Amino acid sequence: MDSIKIEITILKPVSTVWELFTQPEHITQWNFASDEWTCSKAENDLQIGGEFNYRMEAKDQSFGFDFKGIYDEVAPLENIKYHLEDGRKVEVLFEIVDQNTTTVTEIFEPDPGQPEPMQREGWYAILDNFHKYVENY
């Protein structure tokens, strides 16, 4: 399967976007695809070789999973590359449009066991949730 690319433009400076994307106390506020879900815990060691673990759970407690990975590259305010537990690679780019506008692009290798449209929609819903959180911060 080819990589999936999604992006969103946020009306905030890159420094704010970066902070809210990478700090655990903020990650738990936006890292879920719908109001039926929550990110109950976020651990993030943002350095090459560092690990992250985000606990994703249905609010009704019917299902949950850990979203884990290891950082391969970290260029503050520019990009993050990591791989997931199953080896799939993800890249997040932070592009300065102007001093108060940032485009965030995520490029990820899809899970071959899941339909591509579902993965695109799910990842985009989380990115859109991040967008709303940042612009209302």
PALOMAR-165523 format. One record per residue (C-alpha): residue in one letter; chain; residue number from 1; z, x, y. Coordinates in Angstrom, 3 decimals. Layout:
BEGIN
<atom><residuo>A</residuo><cadena>A</cadena><num>NUM</num><zz>Z</zz><xx>X</xx><yy>Y</yy></atom>
...
END
This chain:
BEGIN
<atom><residuo>M</residuo><cadena>A</cadena><num>1</num><zz>0.000</zz><xx>0.000</xx><yy>0.000</yy></atom>
<atom><residuo>D</residuo><cadena>A</cadena><num>2</num><zz>-0.745</zz><xx>1.159</xx><yy>3.518</yy></atom>
<atom><residuo>S</residuo><cadena>A</cadena><num>3</num><zz>2.071</zz><xx>1.650</xx><yy>5.998</yy></atom>
<atom><residuo>I</residuo><cadena>A</cadena><num>4</num><zz>3.008</zz><xx>-1.282</xx><yy>8.200</yy></atom>
<atom><residuo>K</residuo><cadena>A</cadena><num>5</num><zz>3.222</zz><xx>-0.810</xx><yy>11.968</yy></atom>
<atom><residuo>I</residuo><cadena>A</cadena><num>6</num><zz>5.114</zz><xx>-3.097</xx><yy>14.326</yy></atom>
<atom><residuo>E</residuo><cadena>A</cadena><num>7</num><zz>5.996</zz><xx>-2.631</xx><yy>17.973</yy></atom>
<atom><residuo>I</residuo><cadena>A</cadena><num>8</num><zz>7.692</zz><xx>-4.303</xx><yy>20.875</yy></atom>
<atom><residuo>T</residuo><cadena>A</cadena><num>9</num><zz>8.014</zz><xx>-3.539</xx><yy>24.568</yy></atom>
<atom><residuo>I</residuo><cadena>A</cadena><num>10</num><zz>11.485</zz><xx>-3.724</xx><yy>26.095</yy></atom>
<atom><residuo>L</residuo><cadena>A</cadena><num>11</num><zz>12.246</zz><xx>-3.944</xx><yy>29.813</yy></atom>
<atom><residuo>K</residuo><cadena>A</cadena><num>12</num><zz>14.936</zz><xx>-1.256</xx><yy>29.800</yy></atom>
<atom><residuo>P</residuo><cadena>A</cadena><num>13</num><zz>14.930</zz><xx>2.538</xx><yy>30.247</yy></atom>
<atom><residuo>V</residuo><cadena>A</cadena><num>14</num><zz>14.465</zz><xx>4.658</xx><yy>27.119</yy></atom>
<atom><residuo>S</residuo><cadena>A</cadena><num>15</num><zz>18.040</zz><xx>6.017</xx><yy>27.400</yy></atom>
<atom><residuo>T</residuo><cadena>A</cadena><num>16</num><zz>19.474</zz><xx>2.502</xx><yy>27.076</yy></atom>
<atom><residuo>V</residuo><cadena>A</cadena><num>17</num><zz>17.071</zz><xx>1.547</xx><yy>24.273</yy></atom>
<atom><residuo>W</residuo><cadena>A</cadena><num>18</num><zz>17.930</zz><xx>4.727</xx><yy>22.333</yy></atom>
<atom><residuo>E</residuo><cadena>A</cadena><num>19</num><zz>21.696</zz><xx>4.215</xx><yy>22.698</yy></atom>
<atom><residuo>L</residuo><cadena>A</cadena><num>20</num><zz>21.615</zz><xx>0.586</xx><yy>21.572</yy></atom>
<atom><residuo>F</residuo><cadena>A</cadena><num>21</num><zz>19.310</zz><xx>1.435</xx><yy>18.660</yy></atom>
<atom><residuo>T</residuo><cadena>A</cadena><num>22</num><zz>21.471</zz><xx>4.277</xx><yy>17.333</yy></atom>
<atom><residuo>Q</residuo><cadena>A</cadena><num>23</num><zz>25.144</zz><xx>3.502</xx><yy>18.054</yy></atom>
<atom><residuo>P</residuo><cadena>A</cadena><num>24</num><zz>26.970</zz><xx>1.666</xx><yy>15.223</yy></atom>
<atom><residuo>E</residuo><cadena>A</cadena><num>25</num><zz>28.874</zz><xx>-0.672</xx><yy>17.564</yy></atom>
<atom><residuo>H</residuo><cadena>A</cadena><num>26</num><zz>25.521</zz><xx>-1.944</xx><yy>18.844</yy></atom>
<atom><residuo>I</residuo><cadena>A</cadena><num>27</num><zz>23.638</zz><xx>-1.897</xx><yy>15.530</yy></atom>
<atom><residuo>T</residuo><cadena>A</cadena><num>28</num><zz>26.008</zz><xx>-4.531</xx><yy>14.123</yy></atom>
<atom><residuo>Q</residuo><cadena>A</cadena><num>29</num><zz>25.087</zz><xx>-6.843</xx><yy>17.024</yy></atom>
<atom><residuo>W</residuo><cadena>A</cadena><num>30</num><zz>21.327</zz><xx>-6.985</xx><yy>16.393</yy></atom>
<atom><residuo>N</residuo><cadena>A</cadena><num>31</num><zz>20.420</zz><xx>-5.646</xx><yy>12.925</yy></atom>
<atom><residuo>F</residuo><cadena>A</cadena><num>32</num><zz>19.558</zz><xx>-8.884</xx><yy>11.110</yy></atom>
<atom><residuo>A</residuo><cadena>A</cadena><num>33</num><zz>16.454</zz><xx>-11.044</xx><yy>10.889</yy></atom>
<atom><residuo>S</residuo><cadena>A</cadena><num>34</num><zz>17.953</zz><xx>-14.491</xx><yy>11.519</yy></atom>
<atom><residuo>D</residuo><cadena>A</cadena><num>35</num><zz>21.113</zz><xx>-16.278</xx><yy>12.602</yy></atom>
<atom><residuo>E</residuo><cadena>A</cadena><num>36</num><zz>21.982</zz><xx>-16.880</xx><yy>8.940</yy></atom>
<atom><residuo>W</residuo><cadena>A</cadena><num>37</num><zz>22.532</zz><xx>-13.125</xx><yy>8.492</yy></atom>
<atom><residuo>T</residuo><cadena>A</cadena><num>38</num><zz>24.864</zz><xx>-10.501</xx><yy>9.872</yy></atom>
<atom><residuo>C</residuo><cadena>A</cadena><num>39</num><zz>25.208</zz><xx>-6.729</xx><yy>9.876</yy></atom>
<atom><residuo>S</residuo><cadena>A</cadena><num>40</num><zz>28.902</zz><xx>-6.497</xx><yy>9.057</yy></atom>
<atom><residuo>K</residuo><cadena>A</cadena><num>41</num><zz>29.104</zz><xx>-2.690</xx><yy>9.057</yy></atom>
<atom><residuo>A</residuo><cadena>A</cadena><num>42</num><zz>27.055</zz><xx>0.205</xx><yy>10.394</yy></atom>
<atom><residuo>E</residuo><cadena>A</cadena><num>43</num><zz>27.625</zz><xx>3.887</xx><yy>9.695</yy></atom>
<atom><residuo>N</residuo><cadena>A</cadena><num>44</num><zz>25.232</zz><xx>6.319</xx><yy>11.358</yy></atom>
<atom><residuo>D</residuo><cadena>A</cadena><num>45</num><zz>25.250</zz><xx>10.134</xx><yy>11.253</yy></atom>
<atom><residuo>L</residuo><cadena>A</cadena><num>46</num><zz>22.228</zz><xx>10.661</xx><yy>13.508</yy></atom>
<atom><residuo>Q</residuo><cadena>A</cadena><num>47</num><zz>21.174</zz><xx>14.214</xx><yy>12.663</yy></atom>
<atom><residuo>I</residuo><cadena>A</cadena><num>48</num><zz>18.716</zz><xx>15.835</xx><yy>10.275</yy></atom>
<atom><residuo>G</residuo><cadena>A</cadena><num>49</num><zz>20.183</zz><xx>15.373</xx><yy>6.785</yy></atom>
<atom><residuo>G</residuo><cadena>A</cadena><num>50</num><zz>22.635</zz><xx>12.777</xx><yy>8.120</yy></atom>
<atom><residuo>E</residuo><cadena>A</cadena><num>51</num><zz>22.960</zz><xx>9.437</xx><yy>6.403</yy></atom>
<atom><residuo>F</residuo><cadena>A</cadena><num>52</num><zz>23.109</zz><xx>5.866</xx><yy>7.597</yy></atom>
<atom><residuo>N</residuo><cadena>A</cadena><num>53</num><zz>24.341</zz><xx>2.740</xx><yy>5.866</yy></atom>
<atom><residuo>Y</residuo><cadena>A</cadena><num>54</num><zz>23.995</zz><xx>-0.741</xx><yy>7.339</yy></atom>
<atom><residuo>R</residuo><cadena>A</cadena><num>55</num><zz>25.627</zz><xx>-3.612</xx><yy>5.443</yy></atom>
<atom><residuo>M</residuo><cadena>A</cadena><num>56</num><zz>23.452</zz><xx>-6.718</xx><yy>5.605</yy></atom>
<atom><residuo>E</residuo><cadena>A</cadena><num>57</num><zz>25.003</zz><xx>-10.007</xx><yy>4.493</yy></atom>
<atom><residuo>A</residuo><cadena>A</cadena><num>58</num><zz>24.234</zz><xx>-13.687</xx><yy>4.519</yy></atom>
<atom><residuo>K</residuo><cadena>A</cadena><num>59</num><zz>26.845</zz><xx>-15.441</xx><yy>6.670</yy></atom>
<atom><residuo>D</residuo><cadena>A</cadena><num>60</num><zz>27.566</zz><xx>-17.846</xx><yy>3.803</yy></atom>
<atom><residuo>Q</residuo><cadena>A</cadena><num>61</num><zz>28.345</zz><xx>-14.751</xx><yy>1.662</yy></atom>
<atom><residuo>S</residuo><cadena>A</cadena><num>62</num><zz>25.761</zz><xx>-15.770</xx><yy>-0.949</yy></atom>
<atom><residuo>F</residuo><cadena>A</cadena><num>63</num><zz>24.000</zz><xx>-12.392</xx><yy>-0.804</yy></atom>
<atom><residuo>G</residuo><cadena>A</cadena><num>64</num><zz>24.318</zz><xx>-8.938</xx><yy>0.706</yy></atom>
<atom><residuo>F</residuo><cadena>A</cadena><num>65</num><zz>22.970</zz><xx>-5.416</xx><yy>0.395</yy></atom>
<atom><residuo>D</residuo><cadena>A</cadena><num>66</num><zz>23.342</zz><xx>-1.938</xx><yy>1.837</yy></atom>
<atom><residuo>F</residuo><cadena>A</cadena><num>67</num><zz>20.371</zz><xx>-0.577</xx><yy>3.783</yy></atom>
<atom><residuo>K</residuo><cadena>A</cadena><num>68</num><zz>20.711</zz><xx>3.204</xx><yy>3.358</yy></atom>
<atom><residuo>G</residuo><cadena>A</cadena><num>69</num><zz>18.722</zz><xx>6.254</xx><yy>4.252</yy></atom>
<atom><residuo>I</residuo><cadena>A</cadena><num>70</num><zz>18.716</zz><xx>9.912</xx><yy>5.236</yy></atom>
<atom><residuo>Y</residuo><cadena>A</cadena><num>71</num><zz>17.338</zz><xx>11.330</xx><yy>8.484</yy></atom>
<atom><residuo>D</residuo><cadena>A</cadena><num>72</num><zz>14.418</zz><xx>13.755</xx><yy>8.199</yy></atom>
<atom><residuo>E</residuo><cadena>A</cadena><num>73</num><zz>13.759</zz><xx>14.237</xx><yy>11.910</yy></atom>
<atom><residuo>V</residuo><cadena>A</cadena><num>74</num><zz>15.624</zz><xx>13.268</xx><yy>15.080</yy></atom>
<atom><residuo>A</residuo><cadena>A</cadena><num>75</num><zz>14.137</zz><xx>13.922</xx><yy>18.525</yy></atom>
<atom><residuo>P</residuo><cadena>A</cadena><num>76</num><zz>16.471</zz><xx>12.183</xx><yy>21.014</yy></atom>
<atom><residuo>L</residuo><cadena>A</cadena><num>77</num><zz>14.777</zz><xx>9.573</xx><yy>23.207</yy></atom>
<atom><residuo>E</residuo><cadena>A</cadena><num>78</num><zz>11.462</zz><xx>10.175</xx><yy>21.370</yy></atom>
<atom><residuo>N</residuo><cadena>A</cadena><num>79</num><zz>11.463</zz><xx>9.508</xx><yy>17.641</yy></atom>
<atom><residuo>I</residuo><cadena>A</cadena><num>80</num><zz>13.415</zz><xx>9.203</xx><yy>14.419</yy></atom>
<atom><residuo>K</residuo><cadena>A</cadena><num>81</num><zz>12.064</zz><xx>9.762</xx><yy>10.917</yy></atom>
<atom><residuo>Y</residuo><cadena>A</cadena><num>82</num><zz>14.011</zz><xx>8.880</xx><yy>7.793</yy></atom>
<atom><residuo>H</residuo><cadena>A</cadena><num>83</num><zz>13.571</zz><xx>7.987</xx><yy>4.168</yy></atom>
<atom><residuo>L</residuo><cadena>A</cadena><num>84</num><zz>15.238</zz><xx>5.144</xx><yy>2.320</yy></atom>
<atom><residuo>E</residuo><cadena>A</cadena><num>85</num><zz>17.109</zz><xx>5.397</xx><yy>-0.980</yy></atom>
<atom><residuo>D</residuo><cadena>A</cadena><num>86</num><zz>13.925</zz><xx>4.594</xx><yy>-2.884</yy></atom>
<atom><residuo>G</residuo><cadena>A</cadena><num>87</num><zz>11.979</zz><xx>7.341</xx><yy>-1.060</yy></atom>
<atom><residuo>R</residuo><cadena>A</cadena><num>88</num><zz>9.966</zz><xx>5.119</xx><yy>1.280</yy></atom>
<atom><residuo>K</residuo><cadena>A</cadena><num>89</num><zz>9.441</zz><xx>6.694</xx><yy>4.686</yy></atom>
<atom><residuo>V</residuo><cadena>A</cadena><num>90</num><zz>10.076</zz><xx>5.163</xx><yy>8.099</yy></atom>
<atom><residuo>E</residuo><cadena>A</cadena><num>91</num><zz>9.269</zz><xx>6.412</xx><yy>11.585</yy></atom>
<atom><residuo>V</residuo><cadena>A</cadena><num>92</num><zz>10.583</zz><xx>4.942</xx><yy>14.838</yy></atom>
<atom><residuo>L</residuo><cadena>A</cadena><num>93</num><zz>8.886</zz><xx>5.949</xx><yy>18.098</yy></atom>
<atom><residuo>F</residuo><cadena>A</cadena><num>94</num><zz>10.332</zz><xx>5.430</xx><yy>21.573</yy></atom>
<atom><residuo>E</residuo><cadena>A</cadena><num>95</num><zz>7.579</zz><xx>5.557</xx><yy>24.207</yy></atom>
<atom><residuo>I</residuo><cadena>A</cadena><num>96</num><zz>8.334</zz><xx>5.552</xx><yy>27.926</yy></atom>
<atom><residuo>V</residuo><cadena>A</cadena><num>97</num><zz>5.988</zz><xx>3.119</xx><yy>29.677</yy></atom>
<atom><residuo>D</residuo><cadena>A</cadena><num>98</num><zz>7.736</zz><xx>3.584</xx><yy>33.039</yy></atom>
<atom><residuo>Q</residuo><cadena>A</cadena><num>99</num><zz>11.304</zz><xx>4.277</xx><yy>34.138</yy></atom>
<atom><residuo>N</residuo><cadena>A</cadena><num>100</num><zz>12.418</zz><xx>0.752</xx><yy>33.194</yy></atom>
<atom><residuo>T</residuo><cadena>A</cadena><num>101</num><zz>10.138</zz><xx>-0.046</xx><yy>30.242</yy></atom>
<atom><residuo>T</residuo><cadena>A</cadena><num>102</num><zz>10.101</zz><xx>1.326</xx><yy>26.696</yy></atom>
<atom><residuo>T</residuo><cadena>A</cadena><num>103</num><zz>7.878</zz><xx>0.548</xx><yy>23.735</yy></atom>
<atom><residuo>V</residuo><cadena>A</cadena><num>104</num><zz>9.524</zz><xx>0.838</xx><yy>20.308</yy></atom>
<atom><residuo>T</residuo><cadena>A</cadena><num>105</num><zz>7.168</zz><xx>1.269</xx><yy>17.363</yy></atom>
<atom><residuo>E</residuo><cadena>A</cadena><num>106</num><zz>8.252</zz><xx>1.209</xx><yy>13.719</yy></atom>
<atom><residuo>I</residuo><cadena>A</cadena><num>107</num><zz>5.943</zz><xx>2.481</xx><yy>10.992</yy></atom>
<atom><residuo>F</residuo><cadena>A</cadena><num>108</num><zz>7.212</zz><xx>1.973</xx><yy>7.450</yy></atom>
<atom><residuo>E</residuo><cadena>A</cadena><num>109</num><zz>6.051</zz><xx>2.212</xx><yy>3.896</yy></atom>
<atom><residuo>P</residuo><cadena>A</cadena><num>110</num><zz>6.371</zz><xx>-1.250</xx><yy>2.371</yy></atom>
<atom><residuo>D</residuo><cadena>A</cadena><num>111</num><zz>8.277</zz><xx>-2.050</xx><yy>-0.795</yy></atom>
<atom><residuo>P</residuo><cadena>A</cadena><num>112</num><zz>5.567</zz><xx>-2.488</xx><yy>-3.454</yy></atom>
<atom><residuo>G</residuo><cadena>A</cadena><num>113</num><zz>7.660</zz><xx>-5.203</xx><yy>-5.124</yy></atom>
<atom><residuo>Q</residuo><cadena>A</cadena><num>114</num><zz>7.631</zz><xx>-7.526</xx><yy>-2.105</yy></atom>
<atom><residuo>P</residuo><cadena>A</cadena><num>115</num><zz>4.756</zz><xx>-9.328</xx><yy>-0.334</yy></atom>
<atom><residuo>E</residuo><cadena>A</cadena><num>116</num><zz>3.516</zz><xx>-7.350</xx><yy>2.679</yy></atom>
<atom><residuo>P</residuo><cadena>A</cadena><num>117</num><zz>3.503</zz><xx>-10.334</xx><yy>5.096</yy></atom>
<atom><residuo>M</residuo><cadena>A</cadena><num>118</num><zz>7.151</zz><xx>-11.082</xx><yy>4.264</yy></atom>
<atom><residuo>Q</residuo><cadena>A</cadena><num>119</num><zz>8.118</zz><xx>-7.459</xx><yy>4.962</yy></atom>
<atom><residuo>R</residuo><cadena>A</cadena><num>120</num><zz>6.173</zz><xx>-7.363</xx><yy>8.228</yy></atom>
<atom><residuo>E</residuo><cadena>A</cadena><num>121</num><zz>7.809</zz><xx>-10.619</xx><yy>9.366</yy></atom>
<atom><residuo>G</residuo><cadena>A</cadena><num>122</num><zz>11.296</zz><xx>-9.503</xx><yy>8.350</yy></atom>
<atom><residuo>W</residuo><cadena>A</cadena><num>123</num><zz>11.116</zz><xx>-6.097</xx><yy>10.034</yy></atom>
<atom><residuo>Y</residuo><cadena>A</cadena><num>124</num><zz>9.557</zz><xx>-7.653</xx><yy>13.137</yy></atom>
<atom><residuo>A</residuo><cadena>A</cadena><num>125</num><zz>12.285</zz><xx>-10.323</xx><yy>13.300</yy></atom>
<atom><residuo>I</residuo><cadena>A</cadena><num>126</num><zz>14.917</zz><xx>-7.561</xx><yy>13.327</yy></atom>
<atom><residuo>L</residuo><cadena>A</cadena><num>127</num><zz>13.000</zz><xx>-5.619</xx><yy>15.993</yy></atom>
<atom><residuo>D</residuo><cadena>A</cadena><num>128</num><zz>12.678</zz><xx>-8.795</xx><yy>18.072</yy></atom>
<atom><residuo>N</residuo><cadena>A</cadena><num>129</num><zz>16.413</zz><xx>-9.412</xx><yy>17.668</yy></atom>
<atom><residuo>F</residuo><cadena>A</cadena><num>130</num><zz>16.982</zz><xx>-5.848</xx><yy>18.939</yy></atom>
<atom><residuo>H</residuo><cadena>A</cadena><num>131</num><zz>14.674</zz><xx>-6.574</xx><yy>21.887</yy></atom>
<atom><residuo>K</residuo><cadena>A</cadena><num>132</num><zz>16.687</zz><xx>-9.673</xx><yy>22.843</yy></atom>
<atom><residuo>Y</residuo><cadena>A</cadena><num>133</num><zz>19.991</zz><xx>-7.797</xx><yy>22.486</yy></atom>
<atom><residuo>V</residuo><cadena>A</cadena><num>134</num><zz>18.833</zz><xx>-4.899</xx><yy>24.692</yy></atom>
<atom><residuo>E</residuo><cadena>A</cadena><num>135</num><zz>17.338</zz><xx>-7.042</xx><yy>27.428</yy></atom>
<atom><residuo>N</residuo><cadena>A</cadena><num>136</num><zz>20.536</zz><xx>-9.130</xx><yy>27.599</yy></atom>
<atom><residuo>Y</residuo><cadena>A</cadena><num>137</num><zz>22.836</zz><xx>-6.093</xx><yy>27.485</yy></atom>
END
